[in-house]
Amino acid sequence: MHTDQRQDGRELNRKKQADRKASGSAGPFPYARMAERQDALDRLDLQFRWGGYGIRVLRCHLASFPPGHIIPFHKHSEYEFHFIPKGKGKVILGDQVYDLHEGLFYLTGPDMLHYQESAPDEPMHELCLHLEIVPLEADVQPTGWGDELEAAEARDCIAALGRLPAAPVVDRFHAMNGFLEAYRIWEEQPIGFYTLLKQAIVQILLRTVRALDGADGRTGIPERDMGFHRYQLATQYIQDNESMPISLEQVAEAIGISSRQLQRIFRSEGQTTFRDYLEHTRLTAICSELLLTDKAIEEIAIAHGYANPNYLYPVFKSKYEVTPSAYRKIHAGEHGAASHSH
């Protein structure tokens, strides 16, 4: 029986060493600097929107407990994250007792009754993040510019918090590093101080739930329709550079594809050709110049890619059935009336 107990003890020690290795903790205690102002982050009124949730940071600090220190049974209506960067002890979650040691974390979600005690022979340190997470009304959720994706990721993360086991787990993805990052931001207070703090808190949340990381049901990064995306890049390049000599090969090289591919994309995505689109872009710009300025037609032609101004006349008349000068006379009155009305 004693042999079995020794074997169990060695196995437990090996597990603890493996857990410590997985948590990446080695060398001097990196969080000691946070003890200089333990309440520094607690004093900040840090609240922000993340997707469809409001996040309010109630506490974010390093706590140090002397040997044998007891925190009696209690609970919170919010989320409290507990990370153990150094020391050992035990925690009771509900009616289950668990050993605590360096590299572990546990979550006490809303109304989780818990008790904590440091070991009788050594102190225990804890990084505590206490958050209020409030679902926001649908009509205040932003849309556009990737906000929908951020909202989906926030939903995935908050849902994963509800699936975290009511037991200590190894901090395999170094979520506790986010505490030190937040403290350094407070120390330095750089430009973007508030945004950087928000990012540090969100990183703690995301790295915490990666303990249960799995692809099932997770929101993925949306993939582009590459044909349409390249068409948009090509047409924007043409619009930006239509005043200069420009070729199919030049545009293809700029967006990283072959000229043959680019021709196919213009046909499939724009139902046109490269040459026709370039010509349409230039002529549209020329029409605007004819109406908005009194520049000579030859000057306008040169400014929009027609090195030989004489070439503009047949091209323009073929599209609009009048010459550039006639176009200016016909539409100048309309433009003047529109301008006068404003």
C-alpha positions as CSV (number, residue, x, y, z in Angstrom):
1,M,0.0,0.0,0.0
2,H,2.9,2.4,0.9
3,T,4.4,1.6,-2.5
4,D,1.2,2.5,-4.2
5,Q,1.0,5.8,-2.3
6,R,4.6,6.7,-3.3
7,Q,3.8,5.9,-6.9
8,D,0.7,8.1,-6.7
9,G,2.7,10.9,-5.1
10,R,5.4,10.7,-7.8
11,E,2.7,10.7,-10.5
12,L,1.0,13.8,-8.9
13,N,4.4,15.6,-8.8
14,R,5.0,14.8,-12.5
15,K,1.6,16.1,-13.3
16,K,2.3,19.3,-11.4
17,Q,5.6,19.8,-13.2
18,A,4.0,19.2,-16.5
19,D,1.3,21.7,-15.7
20,R,3.9,24.3,-14.7
21,K,5.8,23.7,-17.9
22,A,2.6,24.0,-19.9
23,S,1.8,27.3,-18.2
24,G,5.2,28.6,-19.3
25,S,6.2,29.7,-15.7
26,A,10.0,29.7,-15.1
27,G,12.6,32.0,-13.6
28,P,12.0,35.1,-11.5
29,F,8.5,36.0,-10.5
30,P,7.4,38.3,-13.4
31,Y,4.4,39.8,-11.6
32,A,6.3,41.2,-8.6
33,R,6.1,44.7,-10.1
34,M,2.3,44.6,-9.8
35,A,2.7,44.5,-6.0
36,E,4.1,48.0,-6.0
37,R,0.6,49.4,-6.7
38,Q,-1.8,46.5,-6.2
39,D,-4.9,48.6,-6.7
40,A,-3.6,50.6,-9.7
41,L,-5.9,48.9,-12.2
42,D,-8.8,48.6,-9.7
43,R,-8.9,52.4,-9.5
44,L,-9.6,52.8,-13.2
45,D,-13.2,53.2,-14.4
46,L,-12.7,50.8,-17.3
47,Q,-15.8,49.9,-19.2
48,F,-16.2,49.2,-22.9
49,R,-18.3,47.6,-25.6
50,W,-17.2,44.3,-27.1
51,G,-19.5,43.2,-29.9
52,G,-23.0,42.9,-28.4
53,Y,-21.7,43.1,-24.7
54,G,-20.8,45.8,-22.3
55,I,-17.7,44.8,-20.2
56,R,-17.1,46.6,-16.9
57,V,-13.9,45.8,-15.1
58,L,-14.6,45.7,-11.3
59,R,-11.2,44.4,-10.2
60,C,-7.9,43.5,-11.9
61,H,-5.0,43.0,-9.6
62,L,-2.4,40.8,-8.0
63,A,-3.3,39.5,-4.5
64,S,-0.8,37.9,-2.1
65,F,-2.1,35.6,0.6
66,P,0.1,34.5,3.6
67,P,0.5,30.8,4.5
68,G,-2.8,29.3,5.7
69,H,-4.9,32.3,4.7
70,I,-8.6,31.5,4.2
71,I,-11.1,33.2,2.1
72,P,-14.4,31.8,3.3
73,F,-17.3,30.6,1.1
74,H,-18.8,33.4,-0.9
75,K,-20.2,34.1,-4.4
76,H,-20.6,36.9,-6.9
77,S,-23.3,37.8,-9.4
78,E,-20.5,38.6,-11.9
79,Y,-17.6,36.6,-13.5
80,E,-14.4,36.3,-11.5
81,F,-11.3,34.8,-13.0
82,H,-8.6,33.4,-10.7
83,F,-5.0,32.7,-11.9
84,I,-2.3,31.3,-9.7
85,P,1.1,32.6,-10.9
86,K,3.0,31.4,-7.8
87,G,2.4,29.3,-4.7
88,K,-0.1,26.6,-3.9
89,G,-3.3,26.0,-1.9
90,K,-6.7,24.6,-2.4
91,V,-10.1,25.8,-3.7
92,I,-13.6,24.4,-3.0
93,L,-16.0,24.9,-5.9
94,G,-19.5,24.0,-4.9
95,D,-18.8,20.8,-2.9
96,Q,-15.6,19.7,-4.7
97,V,-12.1,20.2,-3.3
98,Y,-9.2,20.9,-5.7
99,D,-5.5,21.5,-5.3
100,L,-4.1,24.8,-6.6
101,H,-0.6,25.4,-7.7
102,E,1.4,27.6,-10.1
103,G,0.0,27.7,-13.6
104,L,-3.6,27.0,-12.9
105,F,-6.7,29.1,-13.3
106,Y,-10.4,28.7,-12.4
107,L,-13.5,30.6,-13.1
108,T,-16.2,31.4,-10.6
109,G,-19.1,32.3,-12.8
110,P,-22.3,34.1,-11.6
111,D,-23.5,32.6,-8.2
112,M,-20.7,29.9,-8.0
113,L,-20.1,29.3,-4.3
114,H,-16.4,29.0,-3.6
115,Y,-13.8,28.9,-0.8
116,Q,-10.0,29.4,-1.1
117,E,-7.1,28.6,1.2
118,S,-3.4,29.0,0.7
119,A,-1.0,26.2,1.7
120,P,0.0,26.2,5.4
121,D,3.7,26.3,4.6
122,E,4.0,28.9,1.8
123,P,2.2,32.0,0.5
124,M,0.0,32.0,-2.6
125,H,-0.4,34.7,-5.2
126,E,-3.5,35.2,-7.3
127,L,-4.2,37.3,-10.4
128,C,-7.9,38.3,-10.1
129,L,-10.1,39.7,-12.9
130,H,-13.6,40.5,-11.8
131,L,-15.9,41.5,-14.6
132,E,-19.5,42.5,-15.2
133,I,-20.6,41.3,-18.6
134,V,-23.9,42.8,-19.8
135,P,-25.7,41.9,-23.0
136,L,-26.6,45.1,-24.9
137,E,-29.7,45.9,-26.7
138,A,-29.7,44.8,-30.4
139,D,-30.3,48.3,-31.7
140,V,-27.0,49.6,-30.2
141,Q,-24.8,47.0,-31.8
142,P,-22.6,48.5,-34.5
143,T,-22.6,47.2,-38.1
144,G,-20.1,47.4,-40.8
145,W,-16.3,47.5,-41.0
146,G,-15.9,44.1,-39.4
147,D,-18.2,44.8,-36.4
148,E,-20.4,41.8,-37.2
149,L,-17.4,39.5,-37.0
150,E,-16.3,41.0,-33.7
151,A,-19.8,40.6,-32.4
152,A,-19.8,36.9,-33.4
153,E,-16.4,36.4,-31.7
154,A,-17.6,38.0,-28.5
155,R,-20.7,35.8,-28.5
156,D,-18.5,32.7,-29.0
157,C,-16.2,33.7,-26.2
158,I,-19.0,34.5,-23.7
159,A,-20.8,31.3,-24.6
160,A,-17.5,29.4,-24.0
161,L,-17.2,30.9,-20.5
162,G,-20.5,29.1,-19.7
163,R,-18.9,25.8,-20.8
164,L,-15.7,26.1,-18.7
165,P,-15.5,23.3,-16.2
166,A,-16.1,24.1,-12.5
167,A,-12.6,23.0,-11.8
168,P,-9.0,24.4,-12.0
169,V,-7.5,24.2,-15.5
170,V,-4.0,24.8,-16.8
171,D,-3.4,28.2,-18.3
172,R,-2.0,26.7,-21.5
173,F,-2.4,29.8,-23.6
174,H,-0.8,32.3,-21.1
175,A,-3.9,34.3,-20.4
176,M,-2.3,35.6,-17.2
177,N,0.3,37.5,-19.2
178,G,-2.5,39.9,-20.0
179,F,-2.5,41.1,-16.4
180,L,1.1,42.2,-16.7
181,E,0.5,43.8,-20.1
182,A,-2.4,45.8,-18.6
183,Y,-0.2,46.9,-15.7
184,R,2.6,48.0,-18.0
185,I,0.0,50.0,-20.0
186,W,-1.0,51.7,-16.8
187,E,2.6,52.5,-15.9
188,E,3.4,54.0,-19.3
189,Q,0.0,55.5,-20.2
190,P,0.9,55.7,-24.0
191,I,-1.3,57.2,-26.7
192,G,-4.3,54.8,-27.0
193,F,-4.1,54.0,-23.3
194,Y,-7.8,53.1,-23.0
195,T,-7.9,51.0,-26.3
196,L,-4.8,49.1,-25.3
197,L,-6.3,48.3,-21.9
198,K,-9.5,47.0,-23.6
199,Q,-7.4,44.8,-25.8
200,A,-5.5,43.4,-22.8
201,I,-8.7,42.5,-21.1
202,V,-10.2,40.9,-24.2
203,Q,-7.0,38.9,-24.7
204,I,-7.3,37.5,-21.2
205,L,-10.9,36.4,-22.0
206,L,-10.0,34.9,-25.4
207,R,-6.9,33.0,-24.1
208,T,-8.9,31.7,-21.1
209,V,-11.6,30.1,-23.2
210,R,-9.0,28.6,-25.6
211,A,-8.7,25.9,-22.9
212,L,-11.9,24.5,-24.5
213,D,-10.9,25.6,-28.0
214,G,-12.7,23.6,-30.8
215,A,-13.8,24.4,-34.3
216,D,-17.4,23.1,-33.8
217,G,-19.8,26.0,-33.9
218,R,-17.1,28.6,-33.8
219,T,-17.4,31.7,-36.0
220,G,-14.7,31.6,-38.7
221,I,-13.1,34.4,-40.5
222,P,-15.1,35.1,-43.6
223,E,-13.4,34.4,-46.9
224,R,-13.4,36.7,-49.9
225,D,-14.7,36.0,-53.3
226,M,-11.3,36.5,-54.8
227,G,-12.5,37.1,-58.4
228,F,-14.7,40.0,-57.3
229,H,-12.0,41.2,-54.8
230,R,-9.4,41.3,-57.6
231,Y,-11.9,43.1,-59.9
232,Q,-12.4,45.8,-57.2
233,L,-8.6,46.1,-56.8
234,A,-8.1,46.4,-60.5
235,T,-10.8,49.0,-61.1
236,Q,-9.7,51.1,-58.1
237,Y,-6.1,51.0,-59.5
238,I,-7.4,52.2,-62.9
239,Q,-9.5,55.0,-61.2
240,D,-6.5,56.2,-59.2
241,N,-4.1,56.2,-62.2
242,E,-6.2,56.9,-65.3
243,S,-4.4,60.1,-65.9
244,M,-1.2,58.3,-66.6
245,P,-0.1,55.7,-69.3
246,I,-1.5,52.4,-68.0
247,S,-1.5,48.9,-69.4
248,L,-3.2,45.6,-68.7
249,E,0.2,44.1,-67.7
250,Q,0.9,46.9,-65.3
251,V,-2.5,46.5,-63.5
252,A,-2.1,42.7,-63.4
253,E,1.3,43.0,-61.9
254,A,0.0,45.5,-59.3
255,I,-2.5,43.1,-57.9
256,G,-0.3,40.0,-58.3
257,I,-2.0,38.0,-61.1
258,S,-1.3,37.3,-64.8
259,S,-2.7,39.6,-67.5
260,R,-4.7,36.6,-68.9
261,Q,-6.3,36.1,-65.5
262,L,-7.1,39.8,-65.3
263,Q,-8.8,39.8,-68.7
264,R,-11.0,36.8,-67.5
265,I,-11.9,38.7,-64.3
266,F,-13.0,41.8,-66.3
267,R,-15.3,39.6,-68.4
268,S,-16.7,37.5,-65.6
269,E,-17.1,40.2,-62.9
270,G,-17.6,43.3,-64.9
271,Q,-19.0,42.0,-68.2
272,T,-16.5,44.2,-70.0
273,T,-12.9,44.2,-71.1
274,F,-9.9,46.0,-69.5
275,R,-9.6,48.3,-72.5
276,D,-13.3,49.3,-72.4
277,Y,-13.3,49.9,-68.6
278,L,-10.2,52.1,-68.9
279,E,-11.7,54.1,-71.7
280,H,-15.0,54.4,-69.8
281,T,-13.1,55.7,-66.7
282,R,-11.2,58.2,-68.6
283,L,-14.2,59.5,-70.6
284,T,-16.2,59.9,-67.4
285,A,-13.5,62.0,-65.9
286,I,-13.2,64.0,-69.1
287,C,-16.9,64.7,-69.1
288,S,-16.7,66.1,-65.6
289,E,-13.8,68.4,-66.6
290,L,-15.7,69.6,-69.6
291,L,-18.6,70.7,-67.4
292,L,-16.7,71.9,-64.3
293,T,-13.8,73.8,-65.9
294,D,-13.0,76.0,-68.9
295,K,-9.8,74.2,-69.7
296,A,-9.0,73.6,-73.4
297,I,-10.1,70.2,-74.7
298,E,-6.5,69.3,-75.7
299,E,-5.3,70.0,-72.1
300,I,-8.1,67.9,-70.7
301,A,-7.3,65.0,-73.1
302,I,-3.6,65.0,-72.1
303,A,-4.5,65.2,-68.4
304,H,-6.5,61.9,-68.7
305,G,-4.2,59.7,-70.5
306,Y,-4.6,60.7,-74.2
307,A,-1.0,61.5,-75.2
308,N,-2.3,62.4,-78.6
309,P,-5.3,64.7,-78.1
310,N,-6.6,64.1,-81.6
311,Y,-7.3,60.5,-80.6
312,L,-9.9,61.7,-78.1
313,Y,-12.3,63.1,-80.7
314,P,-13.3,59.8,-82.5
315,V,-13.4,57.9,-79.2
316,F,-15.6,60.5,-77.5
317,K,-18.0,60.8,-80.5
318,S,-18.3,57.1,-80.8
319,K,-19.5,56.9,-77.1
320,Y,-21.6,60.1,-76.8
321,E,-22.5,60.7,-80.5
322,V,-21.2,64.3,-80.2
323,T,-17.8,66.0,-80.0
324,P,-16.3,67.1,-76.7
325,S,-17.0,70.8,-77.5
326,A,-20.6,70.0,-78.5
327,Y,-21.0,68.0,-75.2
328,R,-19.8,71.0,-73.2
329,K,-22.2,73.4,-75.0
330,I,-25.2,71.0,-74.6
331,H,-24.7,70.2,-70.9
332,A,-23.1,73.4,-69.6
333,G,-26.6,75.0,-69.2
334,E,-27.8,72.0,-67.2
335,H,-24.8,72.1,-64.9
336,G,-25.1,75.8,-64.4
337,A,-28.8,75.5,-63.5
338,A,-28.0,72.7,-61.0
339,S,-25.2,74.8,-59.5
340,H,-27.4,77.8,-59.2
341,S,-30.2,75.8,-57.4
342,H,-27.7,74.9,-54.7
